[in-house]
Amino acid sequence: MLELNKENFKAEIEDHKGVAMVDFWASWCGPCQMATPIMEKVSQEMTGKAKFAKLNVDDNQELASRFGVMSIPTFVFFKDGQEVDRQIGLQGEEEIKANIEKLLE
């Protein structure tokens, strides 16, 4: 899965045409660790439909602050580079897929 940082965030997410989902996470966060295999599975199943990426909030505090991320994991959904939705806390595979499908309509 794509790892984001301040150097590539604009090119990968803000300039992306289509749907993207960013997982704001940290290595010490238990629910974040539980979300990783779910995210990997969904990203594989939805290859070509949406872009999936992770952003470590400890390494990228400026971006986490810019998006107002106060709790992790936070999943931020983008369409054509603009935030359109977000989910806070551990999400299941079906919830993530449903959010992506809704944005693809």
PyRosetta script that sets phi, psi and omega in degrees:
from pyrosetta import init, pose_from_sequence

init()
pose = pose_from_sequence("MLELNKENFKAEIEDHKGVAMVDFWASWCGPCQMATPIMEKVSQEMTGKAKFAKLNVDDNQELASRFGVMSIPTFVFFKDGQEVDRQIGLQGEEEIKANIEKLLE")
pose.set_psi(1, 144.4)
pose.set_omega(1, -177.3)
pose.set_phi(2, -64.0)
pose.set_psi(2, 129.8)
pose.set_omega(2, 175.1)
pose.set_phi(3, -97.5)
pose.set_psi(3, 125.0)
pose.set_omega(3, -178.9)
pose.set_phi(4, -98.0)
pose.set_psi(4, 154.4)
pose.set_omega(4, 172.9)
pose.set_phi(5, -152.9)
pose.set_psi(5, -179.3)
pose.set_omega(5, -176.7)
pose.set_phi(6, -65.4)
pose.set_psi(6, -23.7)
pose.set_omega(6, -179.3)
pose.set_phi(7, -74.7)
pose.set_psi(7, -34.5)
pose.set_omega(7, -175.0)
pose.set_phi(8, -111.6)
pose.set_psi(8, -2.9)
pose.set_omega(8, -174.3)
pose.set_phi(9, -60.3)
pose.set_psi(9, -47.0)
pose.set_omega(9, -178.2)
pose.set_phi(10, -60.8)
pose.set_psi(10, -49.8)
pose.set_omega(10, -176.7)
pose.set_phi(11, -65.1)
pose.set_psi(11, -40.8)
pose.set_omega(11, -174.6)
pose.set_phi(12, -82.5)
pose.set_psi(12, -31.5)
pose.set_omega(12, -174.5)
pose.set_phi(13, -115.5)
pose.set_psi(13, -56.0)
pose.set_omega(13, -174.6)
pose.set_phi(14, -68.8)
pose.set_psi(14, -30.0)
pose.set_omega(14, 178.6)
pose.set_phi(15, -94.8)
pose.set_psi(15, 0.1)
pose.set_omega(15, -177.0)
pose.set_phi(16, -76.6)
pose.set_psi(16, 130.2)
pose.set_omega(16, 173.8)
pose.set_phi(17, -93.0)
pose.set_psi(17, 119.6)
pose.set_omega(17, -178.0)
pose.set_phi(18, 123.4)
pose.set_psi(18, -162.5)
pose.set_omega(18, -175.6)
pose.set_phi(19, -97.0)
pose.set_psi(19, 138.0)
pose.set_omega(19, 176.2)
pose.set_phi(20, -139.8)
pose.set_psi(20, 148.8)
pose.set_omega(20, 176.9)
pose.set_phi(21, -128.6)
pose.set_psi(21, 129.5)
pose.set_omega(21, 179.4)
pose.set_phi(22, -115.5)
pose.set_psi(22, 126.6)
pose.set_omega(22, 176.7)
pose.set_phi(23, -94.8)
pose.set_psi(23, 108.5)
pose.set_omega(23, 174.5)
pose.set_phi(24, -85.3)
pose.set_psi(24, 119.5)
pose.set_omega(24, -171.2)
pose.set_phi(25, -144.9)
pose.set_psi(25, 175.9)
pose.set_omega(25, 172.3)
pose.set_phi(26, -147.8)
pose.set_psi(26, 151.8)
pose.set_omega(26, -175.4)
pose.set_phi(27, -66.2)
pose.set_psi(27, -26.6)
pose.set_omega(27, -177.7)
pose.set_phi(28, -85.9)
pose.set_psi(28, -3.4)
pose.set_omega(28, -173.9)
pose.set_phi(29, -90.6)
pose.set_psi(29, 114.1)
pose.set_omega(29, -179.2)
pose.set_phi(30, -58.1)
pose.set_psi(30, -52.6)
pose.set_omega(30, 178.1)
pose.set_phi(31, -59.8)
pose.set_psi(31, -31.4)
pose.set_omega(31, 177.2)
pose.set_phi(32, -64.2)
pose.set_psi(32, -41.9)
pose.set_omega(32, 179.0)
pose.set_phi(33, -64.3)
pose.set_psi(33, -36.9)
pose.set_omega(33, 178.3)
pose.set_phi(34, -68.9)
pose.set_psi(34, -28.8)
pose.set_omega(34, -178.6)
pose.set_phi(35, -75.8)
pose.set_psi(35, -24.8)
pose.set_omega(35, -174.9)
pose.set_phi(36, -56.3)
pose.set_psi(36, -51.7)
pose.set_omega(36, 179.9)
pose.set_phi(37, -65.6)
pose.set_psi(37, -31.2)
pose.set_omega(37, 176.9)
pose.set_phi(38, -64.7)
pose.set_psi(38, -47.3)
pose.set_omega(38, 180.0)
pose.set_phi(39, -61.9)
pose.set_psi(39, -42.6)
pose.set_omega(39, -179.4)
pose.set_phi(40, -62.9)
pose.set_psi(40, -41.5)
pose.set_omega(40, 179.8)
pose.set_phi(41, -65.0)
pose.set_psi(41, -48.2)
pose.set_omega(41, -179.1)
pose.set_phi(42, -62.9)
pose.set_psi(42, -41.3)
pose.set_omega(42, -179.1)
pose.set_phi(43, -64.4)
pose.set_psi(43, -35.9)
pose.set_omega(43, 177.6)
pose.set_phi(44, -69.3)
pose.set_psi(44, -42.7)
pose.set_omega(44, -178.9)
pose.set_phi(45, -67.7)
pose.set_psi(45, -28.5)
pose.set_omega(45, -175.5)
pose.set_phi(46, -109.7)
pose.set_psi(46, 22.7)
pose.set_omega(46, 177.7)
pose.set_phi(47, -55.2)
pose.set_psi(47, 132.3)
pose.set_omega(47, 179.0)
pose.set_phi(48, 90.5)
pose.set_psi(48, -16.0)
pose.set_omega(48, 179.4)
pose.set_phi(49, -96.3)
pose.set_psi(49, -36.8)
pose.set_omega(49, -176.7)
pose.set_phi(50, -151.2)
pose.set_psi(50, 160.4)
pose.set_omega(50, 177.0)
pose.set_phi(51, -100.2)
pose.set_psi(51, 136.2)
pose.set_omega(51, 179.6)
pose.set_phi(52, -120.8)
pose.set_psi(52, 134.4)
pose.set_omega(52, -177.5)
pose.set_phi(53, -147.5)
pose.set_psi(53, 161.3)
pose.set_omega(53, 177.8)
pose.set_phi(54, -122.3)
pose.set_psi(54, 146.5)
pose.set_omega(54, 176.6)
pose.set_phi(55, -133.7)
pose.set_psi(55, 115.8)
pose.set_omega(55, 179.2)
pose.set_phi(56, -75.4)
pose.set_psi(56, 116.5)
pose.set_omega(56, -175.4)
pose.set_phi(57, -69.6)
pose.set_psi(57, -27.2)
pose.set_omega(57, 178.2)
pose.set_phi(58, -68.8)
pose.set_psi(58, -37.6)
pose.set_omega(58, -178.8)
pose.set_phi(59, -86.3)
pose.set_psi(59, -13.4)
pose.set_omega(59, -174.5)
pose.set_phi(60, -137.1)
pose.set_psi(60, 55.9)
pose.set_omega(60, -175.4)
pose.set_phi(61, -62.4)
pose.set_psi(61, -32.3)
pose.set_omega(61, -179.9)
pose.set_phi(62, -62.7)
pose.set_psi(62, -45.3)
pose.set_omega(62, 178.9)
pose.set_phi(63, -68.8)
pose.set_psi(63, -40.8)
pose.set_omega(63, 178.2)
pose.set_phi(64, -60.1)
pose.set_psi(64, -42.2)
pose.set_omega(64, 178.5)
pose.set_phi(65, -66.3)
pose.set_psi(65, -43.3)
pose.set_omega(65, -179.8)
pose.set_phi(66, -57.6)
pose.set_psi(66, -35.5)
pose.set_omega(66, 179.9)
pose.set_phi(67, -95.2)
pose.set_psi(67, 7.5)
pose.set_omega(67, 175.2)
pose.set_phi(68, 64.9)
pose.set_psi(68, 33.2)
pose.set_omega(68, -179.8)
pose.set_phi(69, -79.1)
pose.set_psi(69, 113.8)
pose.set_omega(69, -178.2)
pose.set_phi(70, -108.9)
pose.set_psi(70, -25.2)
pose.set_omega(70, 179.4)
pose.set_phi(71, -129.5)
pose.set_psi(71, 148.5)
pose.set_omega(71, 177.2)
pose.set_phi(72, -129.0)
pose.set_psi(72, 151.2)
pose.set_omega(72, -0.9)
pose.set_phi(73, -73.8)
pose.set_psi(73, 146.3)
pose.set_omega(73, 170.9)
pose.set_phi(74, -123.6)
pose.set_psi(74, 128.6)
pose.set_omega(74, 178.9)
pose.set_phi(75, -106.6)
pose.set_psi(75, 117.2)
pose.set_omega(75, -178.9)
pose.set_phi(76, -108.7)
pose.set_psi(76, 128.1)
pose.set_omega(76, -177.7)
pose.set_phi(77, -103.0)
pose.set_psi(77, 132.3)
pose.set_omega(77, -179.1)
pose.set_phi(78, -120.1)
pose.set_psi(78, 146.7)
pose.set_omega(78, 171.1)
pose.set_phi(79, -132.2)
pose.set_psi(79, 122.9)
pose.set_omega(79, -177.1)
pose.set_phi(80, 50.4)
pose.set_psi(80, 42.2)
pose.set_omega(80, 174.2)
pose.set_phi(81, 83.4)
pose.set_psi(81, -1.5)
pose.set_omega(81, -179.0)
pose.set_phi(82, -111.8)
pose.set_psi(82, 137.6)
pose.set_omega(82, 175.9)
pose.set_phi(83, -65.9)
pose.set_psi(83, 129.6)
pose.set_omega(83, 179.9)
pose.set_phi(84, -121.4)
pose.set_psi(84, -15.7)
pose.set_omega(84, -178.8)
pose.set_phi(85, -165.6)
pose.set_psi(85, 162.8)
pose.set_omega(85, 172.9)
pose.set_phi(86, -154.1)
pose.set_psi(86, 150.6)
pose.set_omega(86, 176.9)
pose.set_phi(87, -127.7)
pose.set_psi(87, 133.0)
pose.set_omega(87, -179.6)
pose.set_phi(88, -111.1)
pose.set_psi(88, 132.8)
pose.set_omega(88, -179.5)
pose.set_phi(89, 97.7)
pose.set_psi(89, 168.5)
pose.set_omega(89, -177.6)
pose.set_phi(90, -60.4)
pose.set_psi(90, 129.6)
pose.set_omega(90, 179.2)
pose.set_phi(91, -116.2)
pose.set_psi(91, 146.4)
pose.set_omega(91, 177.1)
pose.set_phi(92, -82.7)
pose.set_psi(92, 166.1)
pose.set_omega(92, -179.2)
pose.set_phi(93, -56.4)
pose.set_psi(93, -44.7)
pose.set_omega(93, -177.3)
pose.set_phi(94, -66.1)
pose.set_psi(94, -38.5)
pose.set_omega(94, 179.3)
pose.set_phi(95, -64.9)
pose.set_psi(95, -42.6)
pose.set_omega(95, -179.9)
pose.set_phi(96, -64.3)
pose.set_psi(96, -46.8)
pose.set_omega(96, 179.8)
pose.set_phi(97, -61.3)
pose.set_psi(97, -40.9)
pose.set_omega(97, -179.7)
pose.set_phi(98, -62.2)
pose.set_psi(98, -41.7)
pose.set_omega(98, 178.4)
pose.set_phi(99, -63.1)
pose.set_psi(99, -43.2)
pose.set_omega(99, 179.9)
pose.set_phi(100, -64.7)
pose.set_psi(100, -47.0)
pose.set_omega(100, -179.1)
pose.set_phi(101, -58.9)
pose.set_psi(101, -40.2)
pose.set_omega(101, 178.8)
pose.set_phi(102, -60.5)
pose.set_psi(102, -39.7)
pose.set_omega(102, -179.1)
pose.set_phi(103, -74.9)
pose.set_psi(103, -21.5)
pose.set_omega(103, -179.7)
pose.set_phi(104, -80.2)
pose.set_psi(104, -14.4)
pose.set_omega(104, -178.0)
pose.set_phi(105, -67.0)
pose.dump_pdb("model.pdb")
